Amino acid sequence: MNLVLHGACTPTFLLERIVAATGATAIEPRPPQVVRLAGAARTPEFDALLPLIAAERLDWAFVQPGRKLSDFGLICFDMDSTLITIECIDELADFAGKKAEVSAVTEAAMRGEIDYRESLRRRLALLEGLDARVLARVYGERLLLSPGARELLAAAQAAGLRTAILSGGFTYFTERLRIELGFDFATSNELEIKGGKLTGRVSGDIVDAAAKAHHLCRLRDELGLRRDQVIAFGDGANDLAMMAEAGVSVAYRAKPATRAKADVGIDFGGLDALLNLFG
């Protein structure tokens, strides 16, 4: 494997420790601010250096040598706090005066402390009776794409990849993003609305971690792709099953438990930092 470091300049002392931890056999600086270490292996010793790597504001990736974006066929994104900067359910809760309560449950779910299905039920129950017109306000006033989202999507589409949003969020937002950004696929939960108000429930089955992984595998099979031709971005515990089904898993500004199991860690660059890491 190659280990690619990208961001600020890598200090010599840290580079030496990374080489020792990964068993890298060669170092190739690639300006601007990219270092590629050939023959590197992901080890517990490398993971122990992650706090130091973060302190130097470096993003990192373990990738197969010589791979290009066009070698892949599908790129999948979690939505909340990955493709976009907000958690939509938290912003909906703000209009209901319950943002602190809902955000606390969201954070616990992302850390893997609460089962996602249970966390969603708890949070939605707090939104019962909220005017459905608030959905449009959240989309129009608060939803922002993560840095580099448009650039990465444009590069992926130009390279021939199919694109998907696989989210435990809500169809109101994923469908609008799918249309606006030209995604090929999107799946998420549908909020139940009656009499112009949220009921505090979803319609149909909940899209949880297992469902996200299932949809990735379904798309992969329908497109005739191998596992190593899929890239998946996520940030929380609910993304781990989906990321495990991809050849390249990317933890974007993620919780520590998610970052620890990813092939790529992006904490400082935008989503398009993936382009720099692959070279």
C-alpha atoms as one frame of an Amber mdcrd trajectory, in Angstrom:
protein
   0.000   0.000   0.000   0.929   3.659  -0.339   0.381   6.066   2.520  -0.347
   9.577   1.299  -0.093  12.561   3.634  -1.609  15.848   2.535  -1.955  19.248
   4.152   0.645  21.238   5.997   4.307  20.287   5.682   5.087  17.044   7.508
   7.759  17.588  10.201  10.823  15.367   9.912  10.392  13.893  13.393   6.824
  12.816  12.594   7.723  11.485   9.169  10.437   9.311  10.723   7.960   7.916
  13.242   5.384   7.227  10.520   7.980   5.400   8.419   8.952   3.259  11.413
   5.290   2.570  12.284   4.253   1.576   8.757   7.428  -0.069   7.463   7.439
   2.249   4.443  10.249   1.542   2.012  10.395   4.827   0.099   9.395   8.465
   0.536   8.316  10.547  -2.420   7.522  14.225  -1.792   4.949  15.531  -4.250
   4.519  19.303  -3.955   2.407  21.067  -3.078   2.276  19.626   0.430   1.861
  15.965  -0.508   4.098  13.124   0.690   3.694   9.572  -0.617   5.196   6.653
   1.331   5.512   3.450  -0.694   5.279   0.000   0.879   3.414   1.260   3.940
   1.134  -0.924   6.070  -1.690   0.206   8.371  -0.641  -0.874  11.867  -1.660
  -0.190  15.474   1.548   1.812  15.728   0.339   4.088  12.931  -3.062   4.493
  14.604  -1.275   5.544  17.792   0.243   8.416  15.815  -3.103   9.760  14.599
  -3.313  12.448  17.336   0.121  13.734  16.286  -0.883  13.631  12.624  -4.030
  15.591  13.457  -2.012  18.099  15.483  -0.020  18.861  12.326  -3.303  19.280
  10.376  -2.520  16.440   8.002  -5.017  14.327   6.092  -3.978  10.777   5.223
  -4.880   7.839   3.009  -3.861   4.222   2.550  -4.331   3.488  -1.156  -3.236
   0.899  -3.670  -0.268   2.136  -5.738  -1.093   3.702  -9.071  -4.856   3.952
  -8.581  -6.738   6.772 -10.274 -10.237   8.092  -9.725 -11.275   6.639 -13.078
 -10.443   3.153 -11.765 -13.608   3.382  -9.644 -17.210   3.083 -10.746 -19.308
   4.268  -7.788 -18.900   6.900  -5.078 -21.364   7.034  -2.155 -21.925   9.732
   0.441 -23.619   9.933   3.779 -25.537  13.225   3.810 -25.667  14.867   7.238
 -22.304  16.240   8.406 -20.641  14.634   5.369 -22.042  15.857   2.071 -23.567
  18.805   3.932 -22.345  20.691   6.985 -25.455  20.319   9.164 -27.522  17.607
  10.807 -30.932  18.321   9.298 -32.842  16.801  12.205 -31.015  19.067  14.652
 -31.974  22.135  12.613 -35.598  21.005  12.440 -35.492  20.599  16.205 -34.219
  24.168  16.537 -37.484  25.424  15.060 -39.311  23.297  17.629 -37.213  24.754
  20.478 -35.669  21.339  21.167 -32.295  21.508  19.436 -30.202  20.778  22.542
 -32.211  17.640  23.350 -32.119  16.307  19.804 -28.455  17.202  19.231 -27.427
  15.267  22.335 -29.118  12.129  20.997 -27.623  12.720  17.528 -24.100  12.921
  18.962 -24.579   9.782  21.055 -25.842   7.886  17.996 -22.897   9.044  15.872
 -20.509   7.815  18.548 -22.280   4.447  18.506 -23.606   4.761  22.046 -27.267
   4.440  21.024 -28.750   2.161  18.370 -29.592   4.291  15.341 -33.188   3.115
  15.071 -33.822   3.941  18.714 -32.076   7.299  18.408 -34.179   8.226  15.385
 -37.410   7.279  17.139 -36.453   9.401  20.162 -35.524  12.417  18.064 -38.538
  12.253  15.771 -40.893  11.993  18.727 -39.641  15.402  19.854 -40.649  16.865
  16.478 -44.274  15.730  16.594 -46.583  18.590  15.580 -43.891  20.694  13.907
 -45.172  22.630  10.886 -43.911  20.851   7.753 -43.155  24.211   6.122 -40.074
  24.324   8.332 -38.478  21.732   6.030 -38.219  24.336   3.277 -36.687  26.854
   5.684 -33.989  24.408   6.772 -33.154  23.590   3.156 -33.162  27.205   2.016
 -31.655  28.954   5.035 -29.358  26.496   6.791 -28.265  23.676   4.512 -24.766
  24.200   3.127 -22.659  21.797   1.098 -19.406  20.693   2.683 -16.300  22.359
   1.254 -15.143  20.701  -1.948 -18.421  18.819  -2.527 -19.118  20.299  -5.949
 -15.486  19.915  -7.021 -15.312  16.251  -6.026 -18.647  15.466  -7.660 -17.610
  17.182 -10.881 -14.347  15.225 -10.943 -16.105  11.936 -10.164 -18.736  12.478
 -12.839 -16.084  13.483 -15.380 -14.169  10.277 -14.547 -17.285   8.207 -15.251
 -18.286   7.287 -11.687 -21.931   6.855 -10.687 -22.890   8.844  -7.602 -25.180
   8.065  -4.660 -26.459   9.599  -1.434 -27.094   6.858   1.160 -28.502   8.576
   4.216 -30.311   7.952   7.462 -31.663  11.481   6.976 -34.782  12.518   5.128
 -35.986  12.333   1.527 -37.070  15.982   1.558 -33.386  16.908   1.595 -31.772
  14.004  -0.276 -34.110  14.302  -3.260 -33.464  18.014  -3.620 -29.727  17.471
  -3.393 -29.952  14.605  -5.888 -31.648  16.866  -8.416 -29.565  19.977  -7.719
 -26.198  18.193  -7.847 -26.982  15.552 -10.462 -26.601  12.459  -8.273 -27.607
   9.198  -9.908 -29.153   7.645  -6.783 -30.434   8.679  -3.362 -32.075   6.797
  -0.519 -33.146   7.948   2.948 -36.074   8.055   5.376 -39.411   9.609   4.453
 -40.928  11.815   7.116 -44.598  11.145   7.790 -46.687  14.310   7.427 -50.385
  14.633   8.196 -52.414  17.813   8.111 -49.299  19.804   7.305 -47.556  18.665
  10.509 -44.809  16.166  11.244 -46.223  13.145  13.053 -42.939  12.257  14.742
 -42.590   9.090  12.664 -41.239   7.973   9.292 -43.191   6.252   6.554 -41.991
   2.747   5.741 -38.852   1.020   6.958 -36.112   2.990   8.696 -32.926   3.453
   6.689 -30.296   2.512   9.264 -26.696   1.284   9.040 -27.664  -2.127   7.656
 -29.973  -0.579   5.056 -27.264   1.826   3.885 -24.835  -1.074   3.456 -27.538
  -3.073   1.637 -28.178  -0.246  -0.819 -24.466   0.172  -1.516 -24.161  -3.552
  -2.262 -27.290  -3.456  -4.426 -25.947  -0.561  -6.500 -22.528  -2.191  -6.735
 -24.058  -5.416  -8.035 -26.456  -3.683 -10.432 -23.547  -1.755 -11.920 -21.422
  -4.902 -12.213 -18.664  -3.489 -10.022 -16.195  -5.138  -7.684 -15.882  -4.026
  -4.074 -12.544  -2.361  -4.838 -14.262  -0.095  -7.390 -16.418   1.629  -4.767
 -15.651   4.683  -2.589 -17.808   5.494   0.460 -17.754   8.645   2.617 -19.111
   8.789   6.170 -18.611  10.403   9.540 -20.413   8.387  12.202 -21.091   4.910
  13.563 -24.148   4.587  11.312 -21.818   4.704   8.283 -19.418   1.938   9.287
 -21.329  -0.961   7.712 -21.644   0.944   4.438 -17.979   1.938   4.499 -16.971
  -1.675   5.132 -18.550  -2.672   1.811 -16.420  -0.194  -0.152 -12.924  -0.699
  -1.480 -11.960   2.759  -0.206 -13.657   4.063   2.939 -13.302   7.762   3.734
 -13.856   9.204   7.202 -14.757  12.862   6.664 -14.346  15.010   9.805 -15.489
  11.881  11.553 -15.903  10.505  15.042 -12.759   8.706  16.316 -14.315   5.241
  16.086 -15.198   5.840  12.439 -11.801   7.294  11.573 -10.057   4.301  13.163
 -11.678   1.907  10.663 -11.335   4.024   7.521  -8.775   3.840   4.721  -8.732
   7.625   4.372  -9.025  10.320   7.027  -9.986  13.842   5.933 -10.201  16.242
   8.842  -8.801  19.473   7.438  -9.310  19.541   3.679 -12.652  19.558   1.921
 -14.290  16.541   0.332 -12.167  17.196  -2.751  -9.033  16.439  -0.712  -9.612
  12.892  -1.954  -8.397  14.084  -5.356  -5.096  15.223  -3.843  -4.671  12.033
  -1.859  -5.045   9.827  -4.914  -2.837  12.094  -6.989
